[in-house]
Amino acid sequence: MNKDPILKLIDNLENYLCQFLLVSFVVILFLQIILRNVFSYSLPWGDELAIYCFVWFAYLGAVYAAKKSAHNRVTFQFKFFPRVVEKACGILTDVIWLVFNAVFVYLSYDFVFNKMNLFWKSQTLGIPMKYVYMILPLAFVVMSLRIIQNNYLKYVKKVDLVDPETQGVEAMKRSSDSGGLTPRHREV
């Protein structure tokens, strides 16, 4: 099934933004190191912008992890219970997660839009700090939407969502079962 390019862009927006932010702060920090060590100069705004890019990257990375069902969960104990218990506990933990996100969205929205002074500006860039802190309510709203999306896919559409780490472990198992050597075995 071919997705509309706009829907594909929206569905992968966190991924694209994370890549852009990662490249941005790495390039800025690399440039700062070169400028300081070679030219004894640094961009006055470079460190501050790199920090803001990193903070946004971290929160959007958490959103992307929620989309991929890659957040850490302790699920080993469910192997000893019936499937219904596993499903009920999974839904309960996601409801608790959504409630936490809702509280955090409320508190961060109140802070950013009601309590934060409009004239608070960043030290060197001079941008209003509201724009920097706006990632807080934004990330937790989008994360909540991704949790709801995953539950819809998992429990309504019956899609088996497997996090990337589990996929990698399964691929390594298949590779070792088929007689192929993994990179770890080749280093001997």
C-alpha positions in Angstrom: 0.0 0.0 0.0 1.5 3.3 -1.1 1.2 6.2 1.4 0.6 9.7 0.4 3.9 11.6 0.6 2.5 14.2 3.0 1.2 11.6 5.3 4.5 9.8 5.2 6.3 13.1 6.1 4.0 13.7 9.0 4.3 10.1 10.2 8.1 10.4 10.1 8.4 14.0 11.3 10.0 13.2 14.6 12.6 11.1 12.8 13.5 13.9 10.3 13.6 16.6 13.1 15.8 14.3 15.3 18.2 13.8 12.4 18.3 17.5 11.7 18.9 18.5 15.3 21.6 15.8 15.8 23.5 17.0 12.8 23.0 20.6 13.8 24.4 20.3 17.3 27.3 18.0 16.3 28.3 20.4 13.5 28.0 23.4 15.7 30.1 21.8 18.5 32.7 20.5 15.9 32.9 24.0 14.5 33.4 25.5 18.0 36.2 23.1 18.7 38.0 23.8 15.4 37.5 27.6 15.9 38.8 27.5 19.5 41.8 25.3 18.9 42.9 26.6 15.5 41.8 30.2 15.4 41.5 31.0 19.2 38.0 32.2 18.5 34.5 30.8 19.1 31.1 31.7 18.0 29.4 33.5 20.9 26.1 31.9 20.3 27.4 28.4 19.3 27.3 26.7 22.6 23.9 28.0 23.5 22.4 26.9 20.2 24.0 23.5 20.5 22.5 23.0 24.0 19.0 24.0 22.7 19.3 21.7 19.8 20.4 18.9 22.1 17.5 19.4 24.5 15.0 19.5 21.6 16.7 16.4 20.2 16.3 14.5 23.5 12.6 15.3 23.8 11.8 14.5 20.2 13.9 11.3 20.5 11.6 10.2 23.4 8.6 10.9 21.1 10.2 8.9 18.3 10.9 6.0 20.8 7.3 6.1 21.8 6.3 5.8 18.1 8.6 2.8 17.7 7.5 1.2 21.0 11.1 1.3 22.0 10.7 2.7 25.5 12.1 0.3 28.2 9.4 -1.9 29.7 9.7 -4.8 32.1 7.6 -7.5 30.4 9.4 -10.7 31.3 6.9 -11.6 34.1 4.0 -11.6 31.6 5.4 -14.8 30.1 4.1 -16.7 33.2 0.5 -15.3 33.0 -2.3 -15.8 30.5 -2.3 -13.5 27.4 -5.3 -11.5 28.9 -3.2 -10.5 31.9 -0.4 -9.3 29.6 -2.9 -7.3 27.5 -4.6 -5.7 30.6 -1.3 -4.8 32.2 -0.1 -3.3 28.9 -3.2 -1.2 28.6 -3.0 -0.2 32.2 0.6 1.0 32.0 -0.2 3.0 28.9 -3.1 4.6 30.6 -0.9 5.6 33.5 1.7 6.9 31.0 -1.0 9.0 29.3 -2.2 10.4 32.7 1.4 11.3 33.5 1.8 13.0 30.1 -1.5 14.9 30.6 -0.3 16.2 34.0 3.0 17.2 32.5 1.4 18.9 29.5 -0.8 20.9 31.8 2.1 22.0 34.1 4.5 22.8 31.3 1.8 24.6 29.3 1.0 26.7 32.4 4.7 27.4 32.9 5.5 28.3 29.3 2.3 30.3 28.5 1.2 31.7 31.8 4.1 32.0 34.2 7.0 32.6 31.9 7.8 36.3 31.4 7.6 37.3 27.8 10.8 39.3 28.2 13.0 36.3 29.3 15.4 35.9 26.5 18.4 33.6 25.9 21.8 35.1 26.8 23.5 35.2 23.4 20.8 34.4 20.8 18.3 36.9 22.2 15.3 34.6 21.4 12.4 34.5 23.8 12.8 31.5 26.1 9.2 30.5 25.5 10.3 29.1 22.1 13.0 27.0 23.8 10.7 25.7 26.5 7.8 25.1 24.1 9.3 21.6 23.5 7.9 20.5 26.9 4.2 20.6 26.2 4.7 19.8 22.5 6.7 16.7 23.1 4.4 15.2 25.7 1.3 15.9 23.5 2.8 14.2 20.5 4.1 11.4 22.7 0.6 10.9 24.0 -0.7 10.8 20.4 1.9 8.2 19.5 0.9 6.0 22.5 -2.7 6.2 21.4 -1.7 5.4 17.8 0.3 2.4 19.0 -2.5 1.0 21.1 -4.9 1.5 18.2 -2.6 -0.4 15.9 -1.9 -3.1 18.5 -5.4 -3.8 19.9 -7.8 -2.7 17.1 -5.8 -3.3 13.9 -4.0 -6.3 15.5 -0.6 -5.2 14.2 2.3 -6.8 16.0 4.5 -3.8 17.0 8.1 -4.9 17.7 10.7 -2.4 19.0 13.9 -2.1 16.9 16.1 -3.6 19.6 14.0 -6.8 19.6 14.1 -6.9 15.8 17.9 -6.7 16.0 18.2 -9.4 18.6 15.9 -11.7 16.5 18.0 -11.0 13.4 21.2 -11.9 15.3 19.5 -15.1 16.5 18.5 -16.1 12.9 22.0 -15.3 11.7 23.6 -17.5 14.3 21.1 -20.3 13.8 21.8 -20.3 10.1 25.5 -20.8 10.7 26.5 -17.2 9.8 28.9 -15.5 12.1 28.0 -12.3 13.7 30.5 -9.4 13.8 31.2 -10.2 17.4 32.3 -13.8 16.5 34.6 -12.5 13.7 36.8 -10.5 16.1 38.4 -13.5 17.6 
